[in-house]
Amino acid sequence: MRILITGATGLVGEALTARCRQEGVEVHYLSTSPGKLVSAPGYRGFLWDPAAGTLDPACFQGVKMIVNLAGSPIVKPWTARRKKEIISSRVNSLNCLLQGLKSVETHQVRYLVSASAIGYYPSSYTEFFNEGASAGTGFLAETVKQWEQAASAFQGQGISCGLLRIGLVLARESGALPALTTPIRWGLGAPLGSGQQWQSWIHLEDLVSLFRFALEHRLEGVYNAVAPNPVTNRKLTVEVAQILDRPLWLPCVPSWALQLLLGERSRLLLDSQRVSAEKVQMEGFAFAYPNLRPALEDLLC
Ligand SMILES: NC(=O)c1ccc[n+]([C@@H]2O[C@H](COP(=O)([O-])OP(=O)(O)OC[C@H]3O[C@@H](n4cnc5c(N)ncnc54)[C@H](OP(=O)(O)O)[C@@H]3O)[C@@H](O)[C@H]2O)c1
């Protein structure tokens, strides 16, 4: 089997590519950076420029399924230009893939699974969000709505489509966890805001398994990609500090300070989304790390 991955050089993409190659799945990938193109047995990179709407059509050769992970990072400052780039990089990537498929004479692509995000949901301390919940308001929800709409366009071309609304990905080397652990290692960690906001997290290994599961079962429609047991920000901070054997003595970082420092981007830290994993579990997916403590022990010890 051969699949095509976009965003294969990122945190999730690298781990998914490694798993696919281990399992004998051939990977073609699209990258915006010529320096990241590699050609090895069962692993070959192709260049694309989603903003210009161009790609190397050879990337589709022998491909039956596509995993879409491409998108400009959301953690950098949200200037008006950056916000436009965050949305357009995601929408353009999907449009570019679809136009590329339409432009080749024949292809065998029948399935697309795309990353999406739990930023779709409103912020709430009390709600437990499943996939049927309505979208929230603000920049993140708007981004996800446009992203998911662009992915849905594949269905009109006879390509079934799955969307994984990803939560906070916990990984050893990069992403949210190193950012959280660094101040705690220095003895300067503290919960953020009230500390009561829900964080729906997922271990990188489970997320990779979930993408493999989606490909294997051709999951259609929206699925939350979060562990079954979300925690509050306070609990996450306390668990990390306990595992690292570091003291937590500072008071919570006040919301106003984060808002002053980060502006609207503080929503990435202060929004509360308690998100359900039930739908994907009902499909038969089993999490290796359903609970936070063993996940953190695996990643930090
Ligand atoms: N990590 C999380 O906690 C999390 C949570 C929710 C959702 N997600 C979503 O899941 C996807 C994968 O996450 P990740 O953490 O692996 O992301 P990542 O590490 O930032 O990697 C994303 C990849 O997208 C490509 N890219 C960057 N800018 C681009 C642009 N302007 N146009 C097209 N491609 C571009 C890059 O690949 P090249 O340089 O090779 O082109 C990059 O390696 C992302 O879409 C992200 O928004 C992640």
The ligand as an ORCA input file, in Angstrom:
! r2SCAN-3c Opt
* xyz 0 1
  N       0.316     19.443     17.615
  C      -0.872     19.727     18.172
  O      -1.005     19.821     19.426
  C      -2.088     19.902     17.275
  C      -3.346     20.088     17.873
  C      -4.470     20.252     17.074
  C      -4.330     20.242     15.683
  N      -3.104     20.068     15.122
  C      -2.991     20.106     13.644
  O      -2.456     18.891     13.151
  C      -1.611     19.155     12.014
  C      -0.241     18.550     12.268
  O       0.251     19.106     13.490
  P       1.810     19.201     13.802
  O       1.941     19.530     15.243
  O       2.512     18.014     13.237
  O       2.194     20.505     12.941
  P       3.663     21.034     12.588
  O       4.702     20.323     13.361
  O       3.601     22.529     12.676
  O       3.831     20.588     11.043
  C       2.974     21.026     10.047
  C       3.636     20.883      8.681
  O       2.896     21.696      7.766
  C       3.747     22.182      6.756
  N       3.525     23.621      6.573
  C       3.932     24.654      7.358
  N       3.543     25.822      6.831
  C       2.844     25.513      5.714
  C       2.180     26.296      4.729
  N       2.153     27.613      4.791
  N       1.563     25.641      3.705
  C       1.583     24.283      3.618
  N       2.221     23.499      4.510
  C       2.828     24.119      5.544
  C       5.189     21.941      7.177
  O       5.738     20.953      6.287
  P       6.781     21.318      5.101
  O       7.755     22.308      5.669
  O       7.400     20.005      4.782
  O       5.941     21.869      3.992
  C       5.067     21.386      8.594
  O       5.991     20.343      8.823
  C      -1.550     20.680     11.850
  O      -2.399     21.075     10.817
  C      -2.040     21.206     13.192
  O      -2.721     22.448     13.109
  C      -1.977     19.885     15.886
*
